[in-house]
Amino acid sequence: MSVRGRSQPLTFRQEEVGYVMERWRAVESCSLVGVGSVGKSNLLQHLVDPKTQAYYMKDVAQGKLFRAIIIDPNMLGPLPSGGETHEQFRCWAGYELMMHRLFLALYPFDMLPADEARLFYETYQALQDGSNPLFAYIGLRYFELGLELFMKRDVQIVFMFDEFEELVRQMPVKFFITLRGLRDANKRLLSYLTFSRSTIPEIIDRFNLPPLDFEPFGELFTDHIYFVGPYNDADARAMIQQLMQRADRQYDDYAVNFLLWATGRFAGLLRATFRSLEAFELLESHTLITEADQLARQIANQPAVRTECLTIWNSLSSTERDILRELCKTDPRLDINDLRLKDAFTVLIKKKLVRAQPNRVMVEPPLFALFVKSNPDQK
């Protein structure tokens, strides 16, 4: 299976990847939560890279065939918004997308005997046959049959749901209940990963879904939630080196350290800030030491940097935004004993957008703090 995009070093996102691979080794589902600009795409592509999987899951790779398959809800076609059968059609569209990605990930099905490979292909075609008046209803049955052909050949599969909020928005709750059923029937070989900007309970609340109905699927992730933060120092420095090579520019250690500090090592913000540096000719060491705050204020007004900060801002809940606005005031008054605020405050710390010190609470990174102070909702 080929992996598109630039390959990362095996040590890239070592903590995050190590956590995910540990879950996969145990055939457990997990939920990754991270704000916009966190570098999600690079992480997902790194997770599906067979070299990464072989490095972290040697014993699994030796014992059975393994595939991690990204499901992007943006690849769903137009879906009906009403009608008696619109929920059935939406479920069918979800199964069709997963079956298609399964087809692409395992083609040419050489792990199957010829007759079973032919049966999978026929099942794949049957699921897509819109001439069958029951196609929307029996889509689940065809998808189940397709999975079973690989399950009985000891193929371990992880479906990775990218942009999970969008999938929840598009799919009926019944779709997720059936995914739980498929997992229960194949506990030894099937699991899921979600990547979202909010936790699953927050997503359920945002879309006004019945919590008890969604609970069977959501509880798969209850004990395995990981907040993906900015790059560590080594990954961030490696990214800056790549950016300098591509731009054919070189910055000294003072400029590099300024980039790390100002961006908090958030991938998207780091990229946008690096490009914005071209507009500033004076990046001498003495300037970065004595006027770092002033330079940060100038860079924070650059369109590319503001756009990246807006991406982070838009990925937050209204409660999280309220907290950040208050923290950026001269005399913030925040009652974190309020349960609603306390939970959101804790999540902001996990997202690395707030740092709590004994006598001070800070919004991070500095460029994002400047953005929040600019009253972004008024722009």
Secondary structure as GFF3:
##gff-version 3
##sequence-region A 1 379
A	DSSP	alpha_helix	14	25	.	.	.	ID=ss1
A	DSSP	beta_strand	30	33	.	.	.	ID=ss2
A	DSSP	alpha_helix	40	48	.	.	.	ID=ss3
A	DSSP	alpha_helix	50	56	.	.	.	ID=ss4
A	DSSP	alpha_helix	58	63	.	.	.	ID=ss5
A	DSSP	beta_strand	65	71	.	.	.	ID=ss6
A	DSSP	three_ten_helix	73	75	.	.	.	ID=ss7
A	DSSP	alpha_helix	86	106	.	.	.	ID=ss8
A	DSSP	alpha_helix	114	127	.	.	.	ID=ss9
A	DSSP	alpha_helix	135	151	.	.	.	ID=ss10
A	DSSP	beta_strand	155	161	.	.	.	ID=ss11
A	DSSP	alpha_helix	164	170	.	.	.	ID=ss12
A	DSSP	alpha_helix	173	185	.	.	.	ID=ss13
A	DSSP	beta_strand	190	196	.	.	.	ID=ss14
A	DSSP	alpha_helix	200	206	.	.	.	ID=ss15
A	DSSP	alpha_helix	211	218	.	.	.	ID=ss16
A	DSSP	beta_strand	225	227	.	.	.	ID=ss17
A	DSSP	alpha_helix	233	247	.	.	.	ID=ss18
A	DSSP	alpha_helix	253	263	.	.	.	ID=ss19
A	DSSP	alpha_helix	267	276	.	.	.	ID=ss20
A	DSSP	three_ten_helix	277	279	.	.	.	ID=ss21
A	DSSP	alpha_helix	285	290	.	.	.	ID=ss22
A	DSSP	alpha_helix	292	300	.	.	.	ID=ss23
A	DSSP	alpha_helix	303	314	.	.	.	ID=ss24
A	DSSP	alpha_helix	318	327	.	.	.	ID=ss25
A	DSSP	alpha_helix	339	350	.	.	.	ID=ss26
A	DSSP	beta_strand	354	357	.	.	.	ID=ss27
A	DSSP	beta_strand	360	363	.	.	.	ID=ss28
A	DSSP	alpha_helix	366	373	.	.	.	ID=ss29
A	DSSP	three_ten_helix	376	378	.	.	.	ID=ss30
###
